[in-house]
Amino acid sequence: MSQHNTPQWVLDDLLTNFGQVHLPAYVIDDYCDIIATNEATVKLLEIDQTPALNLYTAMQQPFGLNMMQFVFSPAAIYHFQERMGNQWYDYAYQNMMLFRAYSFSYRTTDYCRALLQQLRKYNQFRVFWEMTGYQEVWASPLPYETFLLKTVTGGTLSFSSTTITAVSAVGNLYLCMYVPVDPHTASVFQQILAGCRSEMQRVDLCWPEKVVEQQE
């Protein structure tokens, strides 16, 4: 295996080159587990205001750092429906499509099976999983989507997302960045970033190892 293709080198290179990107950003893997994030993402989405969505709390829960937990858990649904209204359904659909696309090649692994067992405990995850099951999401790119988020401190923000893919010998990493689409949102993003540490913080210290956690 080439030194420049080892998982750790790929992650280190990604965090070094994009670790101070001036946008809210985070890194996920093929299972949509959150590997790293910057503080601006937490502040933008205001997940630090909901104890059940706190990243440090999430680390203590089975598969707690999986992105689907921040979409389909009861606390996440309440949090984001309050800020997105009916557009939460588009947000949930988009994230489910990503999860299906990224995890497609790993469905038969013990880890993915255990992850799905955990996520299926959430009613809305089951609904969206079944709703998107007939679509070959791996065959075509996802449509461009802009989201409106009603924040407590910044008002209504309009942004989209863009992704950079880094390939390693054991799977991909995805750097996801939120991009403002209007001047007001751009201004609020600048304010958020000015008050945050710029570097990416790694939250999943075990990657690329995947431990199958005990299910209750």
Helices and strands as residue ranges (DSSP letters): G 3-5, H 7-18, E 25-29, E 34-37, H 39-45, G 47-49, G 51-53, H 55-58, H 69-72, H 74-84, G 85-87, H 88-103, G 104-106, H 110-119, H 123-131, G 137-139, E 147-151, E 155-168, E 171-180, H 183-194, E 201-202
